[in-house]
C-alpha cells in the first residue's frame, strides 16, 4: 500500500502553529514511509473562504519547506459530493430535517435541563409526507443528516492506541446545509476515499468526528484510513493557547525574522518522548520521526523556545547555507570568516547587517578615555593582521600603560565597535582592519 497523507486547511484565516503542526507531522510521516503528501484546500465555506488566504497557505508551507506532491480544492469537486449524497439518500442513510436553528436550540436546552445529553432526537424520521409538504410550503428548506448506526466504532489509533466511540451518544451529523452546500464532514470523507488517503493524522479534537467519518466511509464503500490523533498544544503554563498567546500565525514568525527550521525543529518533537533538538534542514527530521513516540499529554508551546532554537540553529549554520542570503542582503563584501565570527552572536539572521556595519563602517565610536585611546593607536601593529594581532597589541598596551583587565580592554572595544559586547575581539579586529581601527581610536567628536 502506498502511503498518502493530507493536510486540509480552510482558507478562512492564516495558518498558525496548531494547524502547521498537523501539516508537518503528515509531511514527515509521508516522507518517512516513502509516500505522498497532499494539500487539500477545504474551501466549501464560500462565505468565509478568501483567495488571499489560499495564497497565504501556500506561501507559509513553502517557507517551512513542506513541499506537496499534489494539491486540489474542494470547491472544484462538488459533483463528487453530490453523487455521494445521492447514494446515501438512496440507501436511507441521509434524511431531511426541517428544524430551524432556534427550534434545535430549544430542544438542546430542554435536554440539558433534564440532565440528558444534547443529542438530536431524530424527530425528522417520524415526519409524515403531509408534514414535510407543510414545512416546504412555509418556505423551509431541509438540511440533511447522516443516520448513524448506533453502535460502537473502534479503531487502532497510532498515537492513542485502541479507541472505541459509542455513536449512540452522538447526534446524527448534518452533512448538507439548507442551501444544498456540504459541510466539512462529507467532502472530507469523499476526498479521503477518492484520493486513497491511507493515514489521517490530526488533533485529538477530531476523535469523536472520526467515528462518524468511519461510518460514512463504510456507507460509501471506501477503504477506511488509519488514524492518529495527537494531543493539542497549551500555553507555557498549561493555559489554552489562544487565550494567552493569540493565534501565533506563521507569518508573524516570518515577520520576526525567525528561521523556518526553528519552528520545524520544535513542532517535529514537541509532544513526543524524544528531546527537542535544533535541526538545520527539514530532511534531518525524517529518519528519526516516529508517531509511536508521541503521547497523550498536552504539550506546552512556548514562543521563547522557538527563539532559543533559532539562535542555536544560526550558531551552527555553515557559511555555504547562507552565502546567497548574505548577498541578497547586499553584503557582498562578507565571507566565511565574517560569518563564523558573527554567527555566535546572532539572535535572528537580520542581525548580520549590524555586525557588517561594525566591520566596515561607518560607526560612531564610544570614546571613554581619549588620551588612552590615542596612546593605544600609536601602538597598533602594521598589517597584515591575524587572530594573534589583538593579543600582541593589547600586550604592548599593557606594558606601555600598566593597564589590565577591564580598564585595558573595555575602552578599546567601545571605540572599535561602539558596543560593550560581541564576538571575540581577536576575530573582530582583523575584519575591521587597521585603517578603520585607527580612525575610530582617534575619533574627533
Secondary structure by P-SEA (a helix, b strand, c coil): cbbbbbbbbbccccccaaaaaaaaaaaaaaaaacbbbbbbccccccccccaaaaaaaaaaaaaacccccbbbbccccaaaaaaaaaaaaaaccbbbbbccaaaaaaaaaaaaaaccccccccccccccaaaaaaaaaabbbbbbbbbcccbbbbbbcccccbbbbccccccccccccccccccccaaaaaaaaaacccbbbbcccaaaaaaaaaaaaaaacccbbbbbbbbbbbcccccccccccccccaaaaaaacccaaaaaaaaacccccccbbbbccccccccccccccccccbbbbbaaaaaaaaaaaaaaccccccaaaaaaaccccccaaaaaacccccccccaaaaaaaaaccccccccccaaaaaaaaaaccccccccaaaaaaaaaaaaacccccccccaaaaaaaccccccccaaaaaaaacaaaaaaaaaccc
